[in-house]
Amino acid sequence: MAKLHIEGAKHRPEAIKHYLDFIDQRDYDSVEGVMDDVYRETGLDVVNTKNMQTTLAKLGLVDDSDRQQLTDYGRELVEVLLYNDQLFYELLHFTYATAYYRDPSSDRAISWAYYQICDEFRRRAPVEFTQDTKQEIVESVDLTAERSSEEGLSDSGPLSTTSLNNYARFIKELDPDVYDDSSDEVTLRSFAPTELVLATVDHLYRTDIDSRARNYGDPVELSGDTTEIICNILLLQEEQLPDVIEHVASMDARLSIKSDYQLRVRLSDPVEINDLA
């Protein structure tokens, strides 16, 4: 079954950070050994780590058969921790939103659901994070899954409003903020970190998320589905995208822009996650 439910108690993002950091820095014979250190040294409890290793395997961060071992992608993500905790959380959000499209399969349905929730909030924002809103989004994502022809979503398990609460744990970590605890409102950002923008444009080249094969160096027209994909992942106001892309292009020579009748971007070379630290 393709499980859409997103798991994660209050401190789940922090628990993931510590778990990945520990298995990168130390050698363990078992997952239990890792968790003993996590519980003892961080004060986190089992509520915050329930099924965490399974999720990390589904996202491609740890080896499915040896979950105290990082994958190459997981190792690249952890390298970011050495330099920038905030960027780690931005890229963890990116990983949740993109893992399905890097390797479409029923195991990664949680990532598909996370991306669809981003899409639903982008279409509604600004919106209060109420029970009614959460229920609307659950029903919409479930219906999209039912109608999808993708093999990875066949026989999908239901989403729930609890999944939406857990999703919020991850977007709370983003900066600029998209979730305000005081007003319980989800908004869109007017700008996004340069590193996250680069990773998102690179995602268009690595995958067929918009059903278009392209090579590095090919121009990408920022319109329609492509604009929506970028804004979904960045949780960005669509009208701000040209300015954001222009700023990032001025900061990184791999990205260039051309604007005539339509804005087009071109990424000359791959962007590896650990390049962004």
Secondary structure, 3 states (H helix, E strand, C coil): CECCCCCCCCCHHHHHHHHHHHHHHCCCCCHHHHHHHHHHHHCCCHHHHCCHHHHHHHCCCEECCEEEEECHHHHHHHHHHCCCHHHHHHHHHHHHHHHHHHCCCHHHHHHHHHHHHHHHHHHHCCEECCHHHHHHHHHHHHHHHHHCCCHHHCCECCCCHHHHHHHHHHHCCCCCCCEECCCCEECCECCCCHHHHHHHHHHHHHCCCCCCCCCCCCEEECCHHHHHHHHHHHCECHHHHHHHHHHHHHHCCCEEEEECCCEEEEECCCCCHHHHC
